[in-house]
Amino acid sequence: MPSIFGHVGSYLPGDTFRSRLELRLSGLHRPVRAGIAGSQHTGAESIVMSQVYEDDVFAEDEIIYTGQGGRDLKTGHQTTDQTLNDRNLALMKSQETGQPVRVIRKVYDEERAEQVFRYEGLYRVVGHAYELGKSGFGVWKFRLHPARN
């Protein structure tokens, strides 16, 4: 299936989805588990902020997104340094090409009284660094800003 950069279908920022499977079926974020969709050759199509990486920061004008890897799946804690794997290289490729990245974030929906995935819109990767994270392990941190067409 070819990569899709930018908005998908008629989905707009603010639209919510109940599960990762719904995200996959919508085409907004195809991997059911991975937080980064894309490859080092094409770039990142989308990312999901699932509240599992302690170094992630979501602010109005900037996102700090922690790259993939090094996290213990059972405890959720960072236990090893991250490597420059295909998914992290995908975000670097997006910085190089300037292609927009769809951002989805797990949030609490008060009306439904449950966690949902909300489409936040299009962002551009504007920087990256390899730094010590809160747990003392090396993590890739990617800075994203809202895409201005």
Wavefront OBJ file of the C-alpha trace (Angstrom):
o trace
v 0.000 0.000 0.000
v 1.499 3.385 -0.946
v 2.374 5.984 1.671
v -0.165 8.752 2.243
v 1.121 12.074 3.556
v -1.330 14.726 4.704
v -4.997 14.380 5.581
v -6.800 11.125 4.812
v -10.336 11.056 3.480
v -12.688 13.507 5.175
v -11.154 13.161 8.663
v -10.459 16.460 10.396
v -8.504 17.488 13.494
v -10.661 16.787 16.542
v -12.148 13.555 15.184
v -11.920 10.744 17.745
v -11.505 6.987 17.498
v -12.160 4.377 20.173
v -9.282 2.035 19.347
v -6.083 1.510 17.393
v -8.089 -0.814 15.131
v -10.468 2.045 14.254
v -7.429 4.203 13.446
v -6.111 1.464 11.156
v -9.442 1.042 9.367
v -9.724 4.815 8.868
v -6.283 4.926 7.245
v -5.090 7.665 9.622
v -2.553 5.352 11.309
v -2.123 1.873 9.866
v 0.016 0.008 12.461
v -2.080 -1.459 15.270
v 0.786 -1.348 17.786
v 3.668 0.783 16.504
v 3.549 4.488 17.295
v 5.294 5.517 14.070
v 3.903 4.642 10.627
v 6.378 4.889 7.772
v 9.895 3.928 6.794
v 13.354 5.410 6.513
v 12.914 5.536 2.722
v 9.582 7.378 2.534
v 9.314 9.188 5.875
v 6.709 9.057 8.634
v 3.064 9.244 7.609
v 1.675 9.393 11.142
v 2.522 9.079 14.818
v 0.473 8.187 17.879
v 1.133 9.683 21.296
v -0.263 6.951 23.566
v 0.925 8.236 26.940
v 3.501 5.433 27.179
v 6.768 7.374 26.759
v 7.557 9.550 29.769
v 9.564 12.042 27.717
v 6.694 12.950 25.352
v 5.404 16.527 25.632
v 2.326 17.911 23.894
v 2.024 21.692 23.903
v -0.037 24.059 21.775
v 2.844 25.144 19.527
v 5.240 22.199 19.799
v 5.364 18.467 20.341
v 8.368 16.626 21.709
v 7.875 13.062 20.526
v 10.030 10.273 21.893
v 11.270 7.856 19.253
v 10.573 4.137 19.230
v 12.356 1.502 21.279
v 14.017 0.719 24.577
v 10.820 0.472 26.589
v 9.812 -2.562 28.642
v 6.385 -3.588 27.351
v 5.253 -4.949 30.718
v 6.220 -2.012 32.953
v 6.190 0.782 30.373
v 9.525 2.096 31.693
v 12.494 2.963 29.515
v 15.051 0.216 30.253
v 17.646 0.572 27.475
v 18.974 3.180 25.088
v 17.015 3.652 21.875
v 18.684 2.803 18.583
v 18.447 4.500 15.224
v 15.943 1.984 13.834
v 13.738 2.174 10.736
v 10.885 3.986 12.493
v 13.122 6.621 14.083
v 14.847 7.091 10.729
v 11.385 7.631 9.215
v 10.945 10.746 11.379
v 14.404 11.984 10.348
v 13.435 11.485 6.694
v 10.288 13.545 7.310
v 12.422 16.334 8.721
v 14.588 16.172 5.600
v 11.674 16.178 3.120
v 9.311 18.491 5.014
v 6.412 16.090 4.410
v 3.561 16.553 6.901
v 3.006 13.943 9.624
v -0.451 13.129 10.974
v -0.503 13.293 14.788
v -2.928 11.260 16.853
v -3.009 11.560 20.642
v -4.608 9.402 23.316
v -6.806 11.608 25.506
v -9.604 11.250 28.032
v -13.034 11.986 26.533
v -15.221 13.324 29.352
v -18.475 12.840 27.433
v -17.748 9.158 26.846
v -15.858 8.742 30.143
v -13.133 6.770 28.366
v -9.767 7.078 26.656
v -9.953 7.794 22.923
v -7.517 8.591 20.130
v -7.943 12.143 18.826
v -6.624 13.305 15.467
v -4.621 16.465 16.265
v -3.818 17.415 12.659
v -0.722 17.813 10.510
v 2.716 18.623 11.904
v 6.213 18.957 10.486
v 9.351 17.526 12.065
v 11.608 20.551 12.645
v 14.399 19.004 14.698
v 15.734 15.974 16.497
v 18.298 15.129 19.159
v 19.611 12.091 21.002
v 19.460 12.890 24.711
v 19.255 11.262 28.109
v 15.606 10.794 28.988
v 13.955 10.978 32.409
v 14.931 7.364 33.148
v 18.592 7.996 32.329
v 18.645 6.146 29.012
v 19.377 7.617 25.588
v 16.238 8.467 23.633
v 15.564 10.106 20.299
v 13.474 13.246 20.719
v 11.743 14.759 17.708
v 10.397 18.333 17.703
v 7.240 18.853 15.656
v 5.403 22.088 14.898
v 1.915 22.487 13.430
v 2.068 22.443 9.625
v 1.187 25.752 8.066
v 0.146 25.213 4.466
l 1 2 3 4 5 6 7 8 9 10 11 12 13 14 15 16 17 18 19 20 21 22 23 24 25 26 27 28 29 30 31 32 33 34 35 36 37 38 39 40 41 42 43 44 45 46 47 48 49 50 51 52 53 54 55 56 57 58 59 60 61 62 63 64 65 66 67 68 69 70 71 72 73 74 75 76 77 78 79 80 81 82 83 84 85 86 87 88 89 90 91 92 93 94 95 96 97 98 99 100 101 102 103 104 105 106 107 108 109 110 111 112 113 114 115 116 117 118 119 120 121 122 123 124 125 126 127 128 129 130 131 132 133 134 135 136 137 138 139 140 141 142 143 144 145 146 147 148 149
